[in-house]
Amino acid sequence: MSLRRRMVLLSAAAVALAVVLSAFACYIAVESSMRNRLDHQLKAVGDTVAAVARHAPTLSGRRKHFGFPGHLPSARLEAGGDAAAFSAAGVVYKSPEDHTAFPLTSRDLAVARGTAPAYFRNGTLGSTDVRIYVTPAGPARAVIIEQSLTALQSTLHDLVAILTVIVLTGIALAGLLGLLVARAAAVPVHVLRRAAEHVGSTGDLSRRIETVGDDDLGRLSASFNTMLAALEESHRAQRQLIGDASHELRTPVASLRTNLEVLLRNPDLDLVERAPLLEDLIEQSAEIGALIEDLLESARSADESGAPEPLRLDELVSSEIERCAARHPNIYFDRQLEPYVVAGRETRLSRAVVNLLDNAVKWSPPAAAVEVTLADGELSVRDHGPGFSADDLPHVFDRFYRSPIARSVPGSGLGLSIVRKVVSEHGGTVRARNAPDGGAVLTLALPQAFADEDVGVALTVHA
């Protein structure tokens, strides 16, 4: 079933239920009001007749008409109500001209005996439904009042007919209005469906949906546009990654192919001439391997490295400095590390720290110092190289960005972009600047996980 049809049926059903309940409540209210009004009239007339009967002499004998002075007063009820008196023995007194039958019940006789209170009941005279009121009228006597329910039933029957017409008309109008509302409400849904079909058939992610209002459908359209924008950006980044990766791989692959072709064409090449070619092959292979590893790291999501856990950032940095110092014995590391605990993924943070250290080593002059400082949650790595140019500073952490001077040294341009990606995953920030007395300073800041009273004092180590 389509959304529009469901909306029409649901709206029509809701309105129909409301109309039926309203009609039912109206009928109950009118019927109750009319019956209360009739009972009030019966009681008023019954009390009047009972007052006259109370002043009559004591009933005696088995005569049908016994000696009340005068006649019973007229019932004065709508539709010809009738009144009569009767004794506790069941003898009925009524006006001589009144030919109405007054069947008595055991409860009626109990009212005459004074053992039961006045009450109302429904009865039947022939084929006519009547409302009956019985009330005491002195010692061993009572009064009975009968009123036909024909007029009340006729009025209620007319009311049922009118309410039925109203209910049917309301349901029809609800269906019509539901159809109109469903058409208007389904328009944004159809727009979303057509947009999704367009993207699925053409792959065009640049299409956007016009949002109108701030209701649920408007927010849905805005969310759809946000999703399309994110997909478009992801698609653009994917194309750029493929283009940049192919560009970076083109040079080492071409060099590998050239060296291999030279070796293939010259199988008897002298060892002295062969050695540089083989060394170049190893170097280019290592460069390709490093580039592939950086590409994988750049594309890896945070969820693939497990859940965050409390880590001593100072211990992690110290451990990575030891490894880097072992790889570069001619570089001096000056580290000042304050204890600091973060919630992070160890493998990811280690990779970010390694990339910062490798970048500093790459630009440090021989026998120069690399200064590593961890204070107030900020890790700073400073080298004493040429620093960044003003044009390079805004793009230091961009993927595959390499300044003109950086193109003469090994590297893929992915190291610092991985640093920014990892730090962003951990809710931190990165920045780059030049030191006043020369060299570049790269800083990352990470939020603290919790206070640890047992962390200890700051570490100051030289390697």
C-alpha positions as a Python dict, from the first residue, in 0.01 Angstrom:
ca = {
    (1, 'M'): (0, 0, 0),
    (2, 'S'): (136, 340, -96),
    (3, 'L'): (219, 607, 162),
    (4, 'R'): (-53, 836, 26),
    (5, 'R'): (-321, 567, 59),
    (6, 'R'): (-209, 483, 412),
    (7, 'M'): (-226, 850, 508),
    (8, 'V'): (-578, 881, 361),
    (9, 'L'): (-701, 569, 541),
    (10, 'L'): (-543, 666, 872),
    (11, 'S'): (-674, 1023, 865),
    (12, 'A'): (-1022, 908, 758),
    (13, 'A'): (-1026, 642, 1028),
    (14, 'A'): (-915, 890, 1294),
    (15, 'V'): (-1181, 1145, 1195),
    (16, 'A'): (-1445, 873, 1163),
    (17, 'L'): (-1367, 747, 1512),
    (18, 'A'): (-1385, 1101, 1651),
    (19, 'V'): (-1718, 1168, 1475),
    (20, 'V'): (-1871, 837, 1586),
    (21, 'L'): (-1763, 892, 1946),
    (22, 'S'): (-1899, 1249, 1937),
    (23, 'A'): (-2230, 1129, 1792),
    (24, 'F'): (-2255, 855, 2052),
    (25, 'A'): (-2181, 1101, 2333),
    (26, 'C'): (-2440, 1341, 2191),
    (27, 'Y'): (-2704, 1068, 2180),
    (28, 'I'): (-2631, 956, 2537),
    (29, 'A'): (-2644, 1316, 2661),
    (30, 'V'): (-2976, 1395, 2485),
    (31, 'E'): (-3138, 1069, 2595),
    (32, 'S'): (-3027, 1119, 2954),
    (33, 'S'): (-3154, 1478, 2953),
    (34, 'M'): (-3496, 1380, 2814),
    (35, 'R'): (-3540, 1092, 3055),
    (36, 'N'): (-3440, 1310, 3351),
    (37, 'R'): (-3688, 1573, 3238),
    (38, 'L'): (-3965, 1311, 3209),
    (39, 'D'): (-3882, 1165, 3551),
    (40, 'H'): (-3892, 1515, 3700),
    (41, 'Q'): (-4239, 1572, 3556),
    (42, 'L'): (-4363, 1233, 3676),
    (43, 'K'): (-4235, 1303, 4027),
    (44, 'A'): (-4396, 1648, 4039),
    (45, 'V'): (-4737, 1515, 3931),
    (46, 'G'): (-4705, 1211, 4154),
    (47, 'D'): (-4630, 1426, 4458),
    (48, 'T'): (-4937, 1642, 4381),
    (49, 'V'): (-5169, 1342, 4347),
    (50, 'A'): (-5017, 1184, 4659),
    (51, 'A'): (-5092, 1502, 4857),
    (52, 'V'): (-5462, 1478, 4764),
    (53, 'A'): (-5474, 1107, 4846),
    (54, 'R'): (-5327, 1164, 5190),
    (55, 'H'): (-5640, 1363, 5294),
    (56, 'A'): (-5888, 1096, 5178),
    (57, 'P'): (-6061, 867, 5433),
    (58, 'T'): (-5914, 529, 5504),
    (59, 'L'): (-5964, 287, 5220),
    (60, 'S'): (-6195, -5, 5297),
    (61, 'G'): (-6403, -262, 5123),
    (62, 'R'): (-6349, -443, 4794),
    (63, 'R'): (-6511, -182, 4571),
    (64, 'K'): (-6333, -79, 4253),
    (65, 'H'): (-6403, 288, 4325),
    (66, 'F'): (-6361, 381, 4689),
    (67, 'G'): (-6450, 698, 4862),
    (68, 'F'): (-6196, 967, 4796),
    (69, 'P'): (-6356, 1306, 4825),
    (70, 'G'): (-6384, 1453, 4480),
    (71, 'H'): (-6175, 1327, 4193),
    (72, 'L'): (-5801, 1274, 4145),
    (73, 'P'): (-5637, 1578, 3982),
    (74, 'S'): (-5545, 1555, 3614),
    (75, 'A'): (-5194, 1421, 3551),
    (76, 'R'): (-5113, 1725, 3332),
    (77, 'L'): (-4845, 1526, 3149),
    (78, 'E'): (-4746, 1545, 2783),
    (79, 'A'): (-4891, 1276, 2558),
    (80, 'G'): (-5173, 1192, 2797),
    (81, 'G'): (-5021, 1062, 3115),
    (82, 'D'): (-5250, 883, 3365),
    (83, 'A'): (-5261, 871, 3746),
    (84, 'A'): (-5431, 644, 3996),
    (85, 'A'): (-5424, 556, 4366),
    (86, 'F'): (-5417, 208, 4510),
    (87, 'S'): (-5430, 43, 4848),
    (88, 'A'): (-5185, -194, 5006),
    (89, 'A'): (-5431, -470, 4919),
    (90, 'G'): (-5403, -391, 4551),
    (91, 'V'): (-5737, -209, 4505),
    (92, 'V'): (-5697, 66, 4244),
    (93, 'Y'): (-5881, 401, 4263),
    (94, 'K'): (-5902, 611, 3949),
    (95, 'S'): (-6128, 863, 3793),
    (96, 'P'): (-6448, 708, 3656),
    (97, 'E'): (-6373, 834, 3305),
    (98, 'D'): (-6022, 680, 3311),
    (99, 'H'): (-6015, 339, 3145),
    (100, 'T'): (-5639, 289, 3170),
    (101, 'A'): (-5521, -40, 3318),
    (102, 'F'): (-5277, -6, 3604),
    (103, 'P'): (-5100, -341, 3658),
    (104, 'L'): (-4934, -348, 3999),
    (105, 'T'): (-4618, -530, 4105),
    (106, 'S'): (-4513, -662, 4441),
    (107, 'R'): (-4279, -367, 4479),
    (108, 'D'): (-4569, -129, 4411),
    (109, 'L'): (-4767, -291, 4696),
    (110, 'A'): (-4458, -265, 4918),
    (111, 'V'): (-4453, 110, 4852),
    (112, 'A'): (-4820, 128, 4959),
    (113, 'R'): (-4741, -67, 5277),
    (114, 'G'): (-4460, 175, 5352),
    (115, 'T'): (-4185, -89, 5335),
    (116, 'A'): (-4031, 44, 5011),
    (117, 'P'): (-3946, 399, 4897),
    (118, 'A'): (-4084, 574, 4589),
    (119, 'Y'): (-3920, 463, 4266),
    (120, 'F'): (-3931, 475, 3884),
    (121, 'R'): (-3967, 178, 3650),
    (122, 'N'): (-4034, 102, 3286),
    (123, 'G'): (-4342, -92, 3181),
    (124, 'T'): (-4562, -185, 2890),
    (125, 'L'): (-4929, -121, 2833),
    (126, 'G'): (-5033, -324, 2536),
    (127, 'S'): (-4780, -234, 2266),
    (128, 'T'): (-4686, 100, 2425),
    (129, 'D'): (-4379, 150, 2638),
    (130, 'V'): (-4444, 364, 2943),
    (131, 'R'): (-4249, 522, 3226),
    (132, 'I'): (-4401, 461, 3569),
    (133, 'Y'): (-4354, 642, 3900),
    (134, 'V'): (-4484, 498, 4225),
    (135, 'T'): (-4486, 702, 4551),
    (136, 'P'): (-4648, 660, 4898),
    (137, 'A'): (-4974, 855, 4958),
    (138, 'G'): (-5054, 802, 5323),
    (139, 'P'): (-5121, 497, 5539),
    (140, 'A'): (-5159, 177, 5335),
    (141, 'R'): (-5195, 363, 5009),
    (142, 'A'): (-4979, 486, 4716),
    (143, 'V'): (-5007, 668, 4386),
    (144, 'I'): (-4899, 538, 4045),
    (145, 'I'): (-4825, 768, 3748),
    (146, 'E'): (-4782, 637, 3393),
    (147, 'Q'): (-4644, 828, 3096),
    (148, 'S'): (-4610, 697, 2740),
    (149, 'L'): (-4255, 688, 2597),
    (150, 'T'): (-4375, 712, 2237),
    (151, 'A'): (-4285, 1082, 2197),
    (152, 'L'): (-3943, 1034, 2360),
    (153, 'Q'): (-3864, 733, 2144),
    (154, 'S'): (-3973, 916, 1831),
    (155, 'T'): (-3746, 1210, 1917),
    (156, 'L'): (-3453, 978, 1983),
    (157, 'H'): (-3519, 794, 1656),
    (158, 'D'): (-3505, 1124, 1467),
    (159, 'L'): (-3186, 1213, 1654),
    (160, 'V'): (-3027, 882, 1550),
    (161, 'A'): (-3115, 949, 1187),
    (162, 'I'): (-2964, 1299, 1203),
    (163, 'L'): (-2647, 1178, 1376),
    (164, 'T'): (-2607, 896, 1122),
    (165, 'V'): (-2617, 1148, 838),
    (166, 'I'): (-2364, 1364, 1022),
    (167, 'V'): (-2132, 1068, 1079),
    (168, 'L'): (-2145, 953, 717),
    (169, 'T'): (-2092, 1308, 592),
    (170, 'G'): (-1801, 1356, 832),
    (171, 'I'): (-1635, 1033, 717),
    (172, 'A'): (-1672, 1134, 352),
    (173, 'L'): (-1528, 1479, 420),
    (174, 'A'): (-1247, 1324, 624),
    (175, 'G'): (-1157, 1098, 333),
    (176, 'L'): (-1157, 1390, 89),
    (177, 'L'): (-955, 1615, 317),
    (178, 'G'): (-721, 1325, 397),
    (179, 'L'): (-660, 1277, 25),
    (180, 'L'): (-576, 1646, -17),
    (181, 'V'): (-351, 1649, 290),
    (182, 'A'): (-180, 1326, 182),
    (183, 'R'): (-107, 1470, -160),
    (184, 'A'): (48, 1780, -8),
    (185, 'A'): (242, 1584, 256),
    (186, 'A'): (369, 1327, 9),
    (187, 'V'): (523, 1585, -224),
    (188, 'P'): (853, 1614, -26),
    (189, 'V'): (870, 1234, -4),
    (190, 'H'): (831, 1204, -381),
    (191, 'V'): (1099, 1472, -425),
    (192, 'L'): (1335, 1271, -202),
    (193, 'R'): (1253, 952, -393),
    (194, 'R'): (1321, 1115, -729),
    (195, 'A'): (1646, 1262, -597),
    (196, 'A'): (1759, 922, -468),
    (197, 'E'): (1667, 759, -800),
    (198, 'H'): (1859, 1031, -985),
    (199, 'V'): (2170, 972, -774),
    (200, 'G'): (2138, 595, -813),
    (201, 'S'): (2100, 610, -1192),
    (202, 'T'): (2348, 889, -1274),
    (203, 'G'): (2592, 892, -982),
    (204, 'D'): (2550, 1272, -969),
    (205, 'L'): (2593, 1380, -607),
    (206, 'S'): (2574, 1755, -676),
    (207, 'R'): (2194, 1767, -683),
    (208, 'R'): (2029, 1929, -382),
    (209, 'I'): (1669, 1943, -259),
    (210, 'E'): (1499, 2269, -179),
    (211, 'T'): (1399, 2272, 188),
    (212, 'V'): (1079, 2448, 292),
    (213, 'G'): (991, 2505, 658),
    (214, 'D'): (1137, 2364, 976),
    (215, 'D'): (903, 2069, 1025),
    (216, 'D'): (1000, 1701, 1013),
    (217, 'L'): (989, 1687, 634),
    (218, 'G'): (1193, 2005, 609),
    (219, 'R'): (1456, 1864, 844),
    (220, 'L'): (1450, 1537, 649),
    (221, 'S'): (1526, 1730, 329),
    (222, 'A'): (1807, 1917, 505),
    (223, 'S'): (1949, 1589, 637),
    (224, 'F'): (1929, 1440, 288),
    (225, 'N'): (2120, 1739, 150),
    (226, 'T'): (2379, 1700, 425),
    (227, 'M'): (2416, 1333, 338),
    (228, 'L'): (2457, 1416, -32),
    (229, 'A'): (2718, 1677, 53),
    (230, 'A'): (2910, 1429, 268),
    (231, 'L'): (2893, 1166, -6),
    (232, 'E'): (3005, 1419, -264),
    (233, 'E'): (3298, 1524, -48),
    (234, 'S'): (3389, 1160, 18),
    (235, 'H'): (3370, 1084, -354),
    (236, 'R'): (3582, 1388, -433),
    (237, 'A'): (3838, 1291, -170),
    (238, 'Q'): (3844, 937, -307),
    (239, 'R'): (3909, 1060, -660),
    (240, 'Q'): (4177, 1295, -533),
    (241, 'L'): (4338, 1015, -332),
    (242, 'I'): (4346, 789, -636),
    (243, 'G'): (4485, 1069, -853),
    (244, 'D'): (4748, 1173, -599),
    (245, 'A'): (4847, 814, -525),
    (246, 'S'): (4887, 733, -894),
    (247, 'H'): (5094, 1046, -938),
    (248, 'E'): (5319, 959, -643),
    (249, 'L'): (5355, 599, -759),
    (250, 'R'): (5431, 692, -1119),
    (251, 'T'): (5788, 811, -1054),
    (252, 'P'): (5920, 518, -844),
    (253, 'V'): (5744, 265, -1068),
    (254, 'A'): (5898, 424, -1379),
    (255, 'S'): (6240, 421, -1213),
    (256, 'L'): (6196, 55, -1119),
    (257, 'R'): (6098, -33, -1472),
    (258, 'T'): (6392, 159, -1621),
    (259, 'N'): (6646, -7, -1392),
    (260, 'L'): (6499, -350, -1455),
    (261, 'E'): (6506, -295, -1831),
    (262, 'V'): (6872, -190, -1809),
    (263, 'L'): (6956, -504, -1612),
    (264, 'L'): (6755, -717, -1852),
    (265, 'R'): (6927, -576, -2163),
    (266, 'N'): (7270, -603, -2005),
    (267, 'P'): (7296, -941, -1832),
    (268, 'D'): (7676, -922, -1838),
    (269, 'L'): (7687, -579, -1678),
    (270, 'D'): (7993, -523, -1462),
    (271, 'L'): (7935, -555, -1085),
    (272, 'V'): (8052, -198, -1026),
    (273, 'E'): (7781, -70, -1261),
    (274, 'R'): (7523, -320, -1144),
    (275, 'A'): (7549, -228, -773),
    (276, 'P'): (7409, 129, -805),
    (277, 'L'): (7116, -5, -1008),
    (278, 'L'): (7037, -267, -748),
    (279, 'E'): (7066, -12, -468),
    (280, 'D'): (6830, 215, -658),
    (281, 'L'): (6584, -72, -701),
    (282, 'I'): (6589, -139, -327),
    (283, 'E'): (6543, 230, -250),
    (284, 'Q'): (6252, 268, -494),
    (285, 'S'): (6089, -50, -360),
    (286, 'A'): (6116, 83, -6),
    (287, 'E'): (5967, 413, -119),
    (288, 'I'): (5674, 235, -283),
    (289, 'G'): (5624, 20, 28),
    (290, 'A'): (5624, 327, 253),
    (291, 'L'): (5379, 503, 23),
    (292, 'I'): (5144, 204, 23),
    (293, 'E'): (5164, 183, 402),
    (294, 'D'): (5085, 554, 432),
    (295, 'L'): (4792, 516, 194),
    (296, 'L'): (4652, 230, 400),
    (297, 'E'): (4700, 427, 720),
    (298, 'S'): (4534, 733, 566),
    (299, 'A'): (4232, 528, 459),
    (300, 'R'): (4203, 333, 786),
    (301, 'S'): (3914, 427, 1014),
    (302, 'A'): (3942, 473, 1389),
    (303, 'D'): (3711, 178, 1459),
    (304, 'E'): (3962, -63, 1307),
    (305, 'S'): (4208, 8, 1590),
    (306, 'G'): (3982, -96, 1876),
    (307, 'A'): (3816, 102, 2152),
    (308, 'P'): (3993, 395, 2325),
    (309, 'E'): (4162, 318, 2653),
    (310, 'P'): (4356, 523, 2912),
    (311, 'L'): (4715, 581, 2793),
    (312, 'R'): (5016, 756, 2942),
    (313, 'L'): (5100, 987, 2654),
    (314, 'D'): (5438, 1074, 2803),
    (315, 'E'): (5541, 706, 2818),
    (316, 'L'): (5421, 648, 2461),
    (317, 'V'): (5621, 947, 2333),
    (318, 'S'): (5930, 840, 2527),
    (319, 'S'): (5912, 490, 2381),
    (320, 'E'): (5883, 622, 2025),
    (321, 'I'): (6176, 859, 2083),
    (322, 'E'): (6391, 563, 2186),
    (323, 'R'): (6308, 380, 1865),
    (324, 'C'): (6367, 687, 1651),
    (325, 'A'): (6699, 755, 1822),
    (326, 'A'): (6808, 398, 1747),
    (327, 'R'): (6728, 450, 1377),
    (328, 'H'): (6903, 790, 1365),
    (329, 'P'): (7207, 779, 1596),
    (330, 'N'): (7336, 1112, 1464),
    (331, 'I'): (7026, 1300, 1587),
    (332, 'Y'): (7011, 1434, 1943),
    (333, 'F'): (6666, 1427, 2113),
    (334, 'D'): (6602, 1674, 2393),
    (335, 'R'): (6277, 1569, 2562),
    (336, 'Q'): (6084, 1726, 2845),
    (337, 'L'): (5774, 1521, 2914),
    (338, 'E'): (5514, 1588, 3181),
    (339, 'P'): (5291, 1297, 3285),
    (340, 'Y'): (4968, 1311, 3091),
    (341, 'V'): (4684, 1058, 3051),
    (342, 'V'): (4462, 1047, 2744),
    (343, 'A'): (4186, 815, 2623),
    (344, 'G'): (4309, 685, 2291),
    (345, 'R'): (4410, 403, 2064),
    (346, 'E'): (4774, 320, 2119),
    (347, 'T'): (4859, 209, 1764),
    (348, 'R'): (4704, 521, 1612),
    (349, 'L'): (4867, 766, 1853),
    (350, 'S'): (5202, 590, 1813),
    (351, 'R'): (5181, 638, 1437),
    (352, 'A'): (5107, 1010, 1480),
    (353, 'V'): (5403, 1056, 1717),
    (354, 'V'): (5636, 860, 1484),
    (355, 'N'): (5534, 1079, 1190),
    (356, 'L'): (5609, 1396, 1388),
    (357, 'L'): (5949, 1265, 1492),
    (358, 'D'): (6037, 1141, 1140),
    (359, 'N'): (5940, 1476, 991),
    (360, 'A'): (6167, 1656, 1239),
    (361, 'V'): (6457, 1417, 1171),
    (362, 'K'): (6416, 1461, 797),
    (363, 'W'): (6468, 1838, 823),
    (364, 'S'): (6726, 1846, 1101),
    (365, 'P'): (7089, 1917, 1008),
    (366, 'P'): (7345, 1650, 1105),
    (367, 'A'): (7422, 1638, 1478),
    (368, 'A'): (7133, 1881, 1541),
    (369, 'A'): (6885, 1854, 1822),
    (370, 'V'): (6517, 1769, 1799),
    (371, 'E'): (6328, 1920, 2091),
    (372, 'V'): (6027, 1722, 2216),
    (373, 'T'): (5808, 1882, 2484),
    (374, 'L'): (5489, 1755, 2648),
    (375, 'A'): (5330, 2013, 2876),
    (376, 'D'): (4968, 2102, 2961),
    (377, 'G'): (4840, 1838, 2722),
    (378, 'E'): (5032, 1971, 2421),
    (379, 'L'): (5305, 1774, 2249),
    (380, 'S'): (5548, 1996, 2053),
    (381, 'V'): (5825, 1871, 1823),
    (382, 'R'): (6078, 2126, 1700),
    (383, 'D'): (6356, 2084, 1450),
    (384, 'H'): (6635, 2324, 1353),
    (385, 'G'): (6582, 2301, 979),
    (386, 'P'): (6472, 2568, 730),
    (387, 'G'): (6119, 2592, 871),
    (388, 'F'): (5803, 2659, 668),
    (389, 'S'): (5754, 2928, 411),
    (390, 'A'): (5454, 3158, 446),
    (391, 'D'): (5288, 2989, 150),
    (392, 'D'): (5338, 2639, 294),
    (393, 'L'): (5206, 2696, 647),
    (394, 'P'): (4832, 2672, 559),
    (395, 'H'): (4888, 2343, 374),
    (396, 'V'): (5131, 2159, 603),
    (397, 'F'): (4873, 1900, 709),
    (398, 'D'): (4706, 1859, 368),
    (399, 'R'): (4723, 1515, 214),
    (400, 'F'): (4997, 1472, -52),
    (401, 'Y'): (5104, 1834, -12),
    (402, 'R'): (5476, 1881, -62),
    (403, 'S'): (5649, 2215, -80),
    (404, 'P'): (5895, 2276, -366),
    (405, 'I'): (6190, 2216, -133),
    (406, 'A'): (6031, 1898, 5),
    (407, 'R'): (6013, 1738, -338),
    (408, 'S'): (6390, 1692, -335),
    (409, 'V'): (6376, 1466, -26),
    (410, 'P'): (6211, 1127, 18),
    (411, 'G'): (5851, 1125, 128),
    (412, 'S'): (5495, 1092, 6),
    (413, 'G'): (5330, 1397, 161),
    (414, 'L'): (5101, 1179, 374),
    (415, 'G'): (5283, 1176, 708),
    (416, 'L'): (5150, 1500, 856),
    (417, 'S'): (4803, 1447, 709),
    (418, 'I'): (4792, 1118, 900),
    (419, 'V'): (4888, 1310, 1215),
    (420, 'R'): (4595, 1546, 1170),
    (421, 'K'): (4356, 1257, 1097),
    (422, 'V'): (4462, 1063, 1409),
    (423, 'V'): (4448, 1367, 1635),
    (424, 'S'): (4106, 1464, 1499),
    (425, 'E'): (3980, 1112, 1574),
    (426, 'H'): (4083, 1165, 1936),
    (427, 'G'): (3915, 1505, 1965),
    (428, 'G'): (4238, 1703, 1950),
    (429, 'T'): (4393, 1972, 1729),
    (430, 'V'): (4721, 2023, 1541),
    (431, 'R'): (4905, 2334, 1432),
    (432, 'A'): (5231, 2432, 1268),
    (433, 'R'): (5449, 2739, 1313),
    (434, 'N'): (5806, 2858, 1280),
    (435, 'A'): (6027, 2905, 1585),
    (436, 'P'): (6153, 3263, 1635),
    (437, 'D'): (6517, 3155, 1609),
    (438, 'G'): (6465, 2915, 1319),
    (439, 'G'): (6320, 2573, 1262),
    (440, 'A'): (5967, 2436, 1248),
    (441, 'V'): (5743, 2357, 1544),
    (442, 'L'): (5458, 2105, 1510),
    (443, 'T'): (5216, 2082, 1802),
    (444, 'L'): (4929, 1847, 1878),
    (445, 'A'): (4686, 1889, 2167),
    (446, 'L'): (4477, 1606, 2310),
    (447, 'P'): (4207, 1620, 2579),
    (448, 'Q'): (4294, 1464, 2913),
    (449, 'A'): (4110, 1142, 3001),
    (450, 'F'): (4109, 1180, 3380),
    (451, 'A'): (4325, 1301, 3667),
    (452, 'D'): (4576, 1041, 3782),
    (453, 'E'): (4728, 1113, 4122),
    (454, 'D'): (4981, 832, 4082),
    (455, 'V'): (5128, 952, 3753),
    (456, 'G'): (5435, 1093, 3916),
    (457, 'V'): (5661, 1387, 3851),
    (458, 'A'): (5769, 1528, 3516),
    (459, 'L'): (6035, 1345, 3318),
    (460, 'T'): (6335, 1523, 3175),
    (461, 'V'): (6558, 1290, 2973),
    (462, 'H'): (6828, 1352, 2713),
    (463, 'A'): (6918, 1100, 2442),
}
